[in-house]
Amino acid sequence: MSTLFDLSGDVAVVLGGTGVLGGALAEGLAAAGARVAVLGRNAERGEARVAAIRAAGGRAIFAEANASERASLEAALEKVTSELGAPTILVNAAGGNDPKVTVTDALPIEKIEIQDWVSAFDLNLVGGALLPCQVFGPGMCARGRGSIINIASVSAHLPLSRVVAYSSAKAAVLNLTQFLAREWAVKGVRVNSITPGFFPAEQNRTLLFQPDGSPSARTQAIWGHTPMKRFGEAQELVGACVFLASHAAASFITGTDIRVDGGYLSQTI
């Protein structure tokens, strides 16, 4: 493996590592040599992901954690540090849309309950980026070495229909990423983001496919707006993640967003 992308000296924490995209990133970081901690709320899926990493020759543990609860994250940090070492990479892949803040004919934006809106921000901004950075970032700053990668969304750049709260929260994630990049640059910690295009996962499957598995009208619209005319596959996010995680390959890159979207944001009409 090229030393540019060798993560064998790193400890990577992947919040949301029990999900489809986060899990693929966890496996990709492990394949690059990092010792990986898979964090999430579903122990069964987390342990399955850890088993897959170990079967491929990597080193990994699972730590149960709720990204929206500081005490939970602090306990996970203690476990990771004890079993793998001090984290040098943090990937924030937790989050998702909630039907309670999905705009429909029956639920126009003016009828969304404020508490549901706040919950969407708690999930995607607070738990999806801010709180994990508050818990894991200071240690990286103190040691003068770290790479934090926040997972954004194409809807953070151009708001999508229906998912108004999710889009707004992810836009805030991009802004927070740049703020932290500025604050922590002199402390040796880089903060960047990845903007995935459309990747089928549990959180969006009902929007993208009919009950019989056929593409929904929304899927047809997405493909029509994506130059590559398809959805992304989880493994296609790994390269960008390993690149940004690498202290050798991306040592002068911070505050940047890498789009992995099949050209979605390059097309207008």
One Martini backbone bead per residue (centre of mass of N, CA, C, O) as a GRO file, in nm:
protein
  269
    1MET     BB    1   0.097   0.036   0.021
    2SER     BB    2   0.071   0.349   0.014
    3THR     BB    3   0.179   0.588   0.238
    4LEU     BB    4  -0.047   0.795   0.179
    5PHE     BB    5  -0.280   0.547   0.269
    6ASP     BB    6  -0.161   0.480   0.553
    7LEU     BB    7  -0.341   0.384   0.873
    8SER     BB    8  -0.170   0.210   1.091
    9GLY     BB    9  -0.147   0.461   1.318
   10ASP     BB   10  -0.463   0.456   1.351
   11VAL     BB   11  -0.770   0.575   1.511
   12ALA     BB   12  -1.106   0.495   1.427
   13VAL     BB   13  -1.416   0.670   1.443
   14VAL     BB   14  -1.758   0.545   1.375
   15LEU     BB   15  -2.036   0.709   1.346
   16GLY     BB   16  -2.273   0.501   1.221
   17GLY     BB   17  -2.140   0.202   1.172
   18THR     BB   18  -2.428   0.038   1.152
   19GLY     BB   19  -2.462   0.137   0.881
   20VAL     BB   20  -2.418   0.138   0.552
   21LEU     BB   21  -2.214   0.373   0.516
   22GLY     BB   22  -2.054   0.359   0.782
   23GLY     BB   23  -1.966   0.063   0.745
   24ALA     BB   24  -1.801   0.103   0.486
   25LEU     BB   25  -1.602   0.303   0.616
   26ALA     BB   26  -1.493   0.117   0.832
   27GLU     BB   27  -1.379  -0.096   0.637
   28GLY     BB   28  -1.195   0.098   0.475
   29LEU     BB   29  -1.014   0.190   0.713
   30ALA     BB   30  -0.917  -0.094   0.786
   31ALA     BB   31  -0.789  -0.163   0.507
   32ALA     BB   32  -0.578   0.089   0.560
   33GLY     BB   33  -0.500   0.010   0.893
   34ALA     BB   34  -0.700   0.085   1.092
   35ARG     BB   35  -0.827   0.121   1.400
   36VAL     BB   36  -1.170   0.029   1.472
   37ALA     BB   37  -1.464   0.209   1.582
   38VAL     BB   38  -1.792   0.103   1.625
   39LEU     BB   39  -2.067   0.327   1.637
   40GLY     BB   40  -2.383   0.262   1.814
   41ARG     BB   41  -2.715   0.123   1.895
   42ASN     BB   42  -2.665  -0.152   1.731
   43ALA     BB   43  -2.516  -0.435   1.832
   44GLU     BB   44  -2.564  -0.643   1.611
   45ARG     BB   45  -2.454  -0.472   1.372
   46GLY     BB   46  -2.184  -0.396   1.498
   47GLU     BB   47  -2.069  -0.686   1.537
   48ALA     BB   48  -2.089  -0.763   1.238
   49ARG     BB   49  -1.887  -0.550   1.138
   50VAL     BB   50  -1.650  -0.642   1.310
   51ALA     BB   51  -1.636  -0.929   1.196
   52ALA     BB   52  -1.569  -0.842   0.906
   53ILE     BB   53  -1.304  -0.701   0.971
   54ARG     BB   54  -1.161  -0.944   1.104
   55ALA     BB   55  -1.187  -1.140   0.859
   56ALA     BB   56  -0.996  -0.926   0.687
   57GLY     BB   57  -0.760  -0.846   0.921
   58GLY     BB   58  -0.872  -0.654   1.123
   59ARG     BB   59  -0.923  -0.399   1.373
   60ALA     BB   60  -1.205  -0.419   1.609
   61ILE     BB   61  -1.480  -0.242   1.766
   62PHE     BB   62  -1.762  -0.213   1.981
   63ALA     BB   63  -1.965   0.085   2.067
   64GLU     BB   64  -2.210   0.195   2.247
   65ALA     BB   65  -2.394   0.482   2.102
   66ASN     BB   66  -2.522   0.814   2.152
   67ALA     BB   67  -2.477   1.101   1.967
   68SER     BB   68  -2.687   1.283   2.167
   69GLU     BB   69  -2.496   1.181   2.418
   70ARG     BB   70  -2.239   1.262   2.607
   71ALA     BB   71  -2.200   1.022   2.803
   72SER     BB   72  -2.191   0.809   2.580
   73LEU     BB   73  -1.941   0.923   2.431
   74GLU     BB   74  -1.746   0.919   2.673
   75ALA     BB   75  -1.756   0.613   2.713
   76ALA     BB   76  -1.653   0.542   2.430
   77LEU     BB   77  -1.382   0.686   2.449
   78GLU     BB   78  -1.273   0.516   2.680
   79LYS     BB   79  -1.286   0.243   2.535
   80VAL     BB   80  -1.114   0.307   2.289
   81THR     BB   81  -0.857   0.395   2.438
   82SER     BB   82  -0.818   0.124   2.594
   83GLU     BB   83  -0.831  -0.082   2.327
   84LEU     BB   84  -0.680   0.112   2.082
   85GLY     BB   85  -0.661   0.416   2.149
   86ALA     BB   86  -0.617   0.721   2.042
   87PRO     BB   87  -0.793   0.917   1.853
   88THR     BB   88  -0.743   1.039   1.491
   89ILE     BB   89  -1.035   0.955   1.382
   90LEU     BB   90  -1.348   1.110   1.265
   91VAL     BB   91  -1.673   0.979   1.180
   92ASN     BB   92  -1.984   1.143   1.086
   93ALA     BB   93  -2.270   0.910   1.016
   94ALA     BB   94  -2.500   1.023   1.163
   95GLY     BB   95  -2.848   1.005   1.075
   96GLY     BB   96  -3.161   1.152   0.939
   97ASN     BB   97  -3.481   1.115   0.849
   98ASP     BB   98  -3.819   1.230   0.936
   99PRO     BB   99  -4.154   1.196   0.886
  100LYS     BB  100  -4.235   1.446   1.079
  101VAL     BB  101  -4.044   1.636   0.855
  102THR     BB  102  -4.212   1.555   0.599
  103VAL     BB  103  -4.326   1.692   0.323
  104THR     BB  104  -4.676   1.714   0.253
  105ASP     BB  105  -4.999   1.753   0.187
  106ALA     BB  106  -5.063   1.688   0.501
  107LEU     BB  107  -4.756   1.833   0.561
  108PRO     BB  108  -4.686   2.126   0.578
  109ILE     BB  109  -4.451   2.340   0.693
  110GLU     BB  110  -4.657   2.502   0.885
  111LYS     BB  111  -4.720   2.208   1.052
  112ILE     BB  112  -4.464   2.176   1.181
  113GLU     BB  113  -4.326   2.086   1.460
  114ILE     BB  114  -4.086   2.227   1.643
  115GLN     BB  115  -3.986   1.976   1.796
  116ASP     BB  116  -3.930   1.814   1.537
  117TRP     BB  117  -3.722   2.006   1.425
  118VAL     BB  118  -3.528   1.989   1.664
  119SER     BB  119  -3.481   1.682   1.639
  120ALA     BB  120  -3.344   1.695   1.361
  121PHE     BB  121  -3.104   1.866   1.467
  122ASP     BB  122  -3.009   1.674   1.685
  123LEU     BB  123  -2.940   1.442   1.488
  124ASN     BB  124  -2.768   1.604   1.245
  125LEU     BB  125  -2.600   1.821   1.419
  126VAL     BB  126  -2.545   1.745   1.708
  127GLY     BB  127  -2.506   1.426   1.668
  128GLY     BB  128  -2.374   1.448   1.364
  129ALA     BB  129  -2.127   1.661   1.495
  130LEU     BB  130  -2.090   1.845   1.748
  131LEU     BB  131  -2.067   1.648   1.992
  132PRO     BB  132  -1.840   1.465   1.887
  133CYS     BB  133  -1.637   1.699   1.860
  134GLN     BB  134  -1.641   1.776   2.164
  135VAL     BB  135  -1.533   1.492   2.262
  136PHE     BB  136  -1.291   1.417   2.041
  137GLY     BB  137  -1.131   1.684   1.970
  138PRO     BB  138  -0.952   1.774   2.218
  139GLY     BB  139  -0.752   1.536   2.209
  140MET     BB  140  -0.640   1.599   1.931
  141CYS     BB  141  -0.542   1.884   1.998
  142ALA     BB  142  -0.347   1.802   2.228
  143ARG     BB  143  -0.178   1.607   2.017
  144GLY     BB  144  -0.171   1.734   1.713
  145ARG     BB  145  -0.390   1.507   1.588
  146GLY     BB  146  -0.637   1.511   1.315
  147SER     BB  147  -0.947   1.369   1.161
  148ILE     BB  148  -1.248   1.515   1.045
  149ILE     BB  149  -1.560   1.361   0.918
  150ASN     BB  150  -1.835   1.486   0.762
  151ILE     BB  151  -2.170   1.405   0.676
  152ALA     BB  152  -2.355   1.514   0.432
  153SER     BB  153  -2.544   1.668   0.154
  154VAL     BB  154  -2.698   1.769  -0.128
  155SER     BB  155  -2.920   1.924   0.049
  156ALA     BB  156  -2.713   2.142   0.156
  157HIS     BB  157  -2.693   2.296  -0.127
  158LEU     BB  158  -2.981   2.179  -0.239
  159PRO     BB  159  -3.292   2.181  -0.168
  160LEU     BB  160  -3.518   1.941  -0.107
  161SER     BB  161  -3.791   1.800  -0.135
  162ARG     BB  162  -3.954   1.750   0.189
  163VAL     BB  163  -3.646   1.770   0.342
  164VAL     BB  164  -3.613   2.041   0.518
  165ALA     BB  165  -3.472   1.974   0.791
  166TYR     BB  166  -3.241   1.807   0.681
  167SER     BB  167  -3.124   2.022   0.493
  168SER     BB  168  -3.071   2.236   0.711
  169ALA     BB  169  -2.885   2.066   0.892
  170LYS     BB  170  -2.668   2.001   0.671
  171ALA     BB  171  -2.592   2.293   0.620
  172ALA     BB  172  -2.483   2.330   0.910
  173VAL     BB  173  -2.257   2.123   0.888
  174LEU     BB  174  -2.089   2.278   0.683
  175ASN     BB  175  -2.043   2.528   0.859
  176LEU     BB  176  -1.912   2.382   1.099
  177THR     BB  177  -1.674   2.266   0.949
  178GLN     BB  178  -1.542   2.542   0.884
  179PHE     BB  179  -1.516   2.644   1.168
  180LEU     BB  180  -1.339   2.412   1.284
  181ALA     BB  181  -1.112   2.438   1.081
  182ARG     BB  182  -1.022   2.714   1.181
  183GLU     BB  183  -0.984   2.656   1.491
  184TRP     BB  184  -0.792   2.368   1.449
  185ALA     BB  185  -0.548   2.404   1.257
  186VAL     BB  186  -0.318   2.489   1.473
  187LYS     BB  187  -0.375   2.188   1.623
  188GLY     BB  188  -0.376   1.951   1.388
  189VAL     BB  189  -0.685   1.969   1.291
  190ARG     BB  190  -0.891   1.830   1.055
  191VAL     BB  191  -1.193   1.959   0.875
  192ASN     BB  192  -1.429   1.771   0.690
  193SER     BB  193  -1.632   1.678   0.399
  194ILE     BB  194  -1.901   1.468   0.273
  195THR     BB  195  -2.099   1.447  -0.031
  196PRO     BB  196  -2.353   1.264  -0.090
  197GLY     BB  197  -2.557   1.135  -0.278
  198PHE     BB  198  -2.743   0.867  -0.387
  199PHE     BB  199  -2.800   0.618  -0.126
  200PRO     BB  200  -2.927   0.340  -0.052
  201ALA     BB  201  -3.121   0.316   0.252
  202GLU     BB  202  -3.317   0.291   0.519
  203GLN     BB  203  -3.400   0.606   0.537
  204ASN     BB  204  -3.485   0.613   0.192
  205ARG     BB  205  -3.640   0.370   0.065
  206THR     BB  206  -3.944   0.470   0.067
  207LEU     BB  207  -3.874   0.709  -0.144
  208LEU     BB  208  -3.734   0.519  -0.386
  209PHE     BB  209  -3.947   0.277  -0.336
  210GLN     BB  210  -4.164   0.054  -0.388
  211PRO     BB  211  -4.304  -0.216  -0.239
  212ASP     BB  212  -4.207  -0.392  -0.510
  213GLY     BB  213  -3.914  -0.236  -0.591
  214SER     BB  214  -3.977  -0.010  -0.760
  215PRO     BB  215  -3.933   0.284  -0.887
  216SER     BB  216  -3.986   0.590  -0.810
  217ALA     BB  217  -4.049   0.908  -0.900
  218ARG     BB  218  -3.803   1.014  -0.743
  219THR     BB  219  -3.593   0.836  -0.879
  220GLN     BB  220  -3.634   0.940  -1.165
  221ALA     BB  221  -3.552   1.231  -1.094
  222ILE     BB  222  -3.268   1.170  -0.996
  223TRP     BB  223  -3.158   1.035  -1.253
  224GLY     BB  224  -3.221   1.288  -1.433
  225HIS     BB  225  -3.000   1.465  -1.244
  226THR     BB  226  -2.785   1.234  -1.302
  227PRO     BB  227  -2.533   1.178  -1.516
  228MET     BB  228  -2.494   0.859  -1.428
  229LYS     BB  229  -2.785   0.722  -1.387
  230ARG     BB  230  -2.745   0.661  -1.064
  231PHE     BB  231  -2.661   0.513  -0.790
  232GLY     BB  232  -2.480   0.471  -0.524
  233GLU     BB  233  -2.216   0.302  -0.361
  234ALA     BB  234  -2.078   0.265  -0.063
  235GLN     BB  235  -1.777   0.214  -0.167
  236GLU     BB  236  -1.763   0.509  -0.313
  237LEU     BB  237  -1.675   0.658  -0.030
  238VAL     BB  238  -1.394   0.553   0.065
  239GLY     BB  239  -1.177   0.718  -0.084
  240ALA     BB  240  -1.245   0.997   0.040
  241CYS     BB  241  -1.204   0.911   0.335
  242VAL     BB  242  -0.911   0.814   0.326
  243PHE     BB  243  -0.793   1.073   0.219
  244LEU     BB  244  -0.886   1.263   0.458
  245ALA     BB  245  -0.756   1.083   0.685
  246SER     BB  246  -0.484   1.130   0.567
  247HIS     BB  247  -0.190   1.286   0.678
  248ALA     BB  248  -0.036   1.268   0.403
  249ALA     BB  249  -0.247   1.334   0.166
  250ALA     BB  250  -0.419   1.578   0.360
  251SER     BB  251  -0.239   1.798   0.525
  252PHE     BB  252  -0.367   2.073   0.346
  253ILE     BB  253  -0.673   1.981   0.428
  254THR     BB  254  -0.936   2.215   0.509
  255GLY     BB  255  -1.275   2.294   0.477
  256THR     BB  256  -1.369   2.059   0.289
  257ASP     BB  257  -1.576   1.942   0.012
  258ILE     BB  258  -1.669   1.620  -0.103
  259ARG     BB  259  -1.814   1.502  -0.396
  260VAL     BB  260  -2.034   1.198  -0.413
  261ASP     BB  261  -2.279   1.229  -0.692
  262GLY     BB  262  -2.259   1.178  -1.011
  263GLY     BB  263  -2.312   1.505  -1.073
  264TYR     BB  264  -2.563   1.640  -0.944
  265LEU     BB  265  -2.433   1.942  -0.877
  266SER     BB  266  -2.367   1.996  -1.204
  267GLN     BB  267  -2.681   2.007  -1.256
  268THR     BB  268  -2.975   2.155  -1.384
  269ILE     BB  269  -3.113   2.093  -1.705
   0.00000   0.00000   0.00000
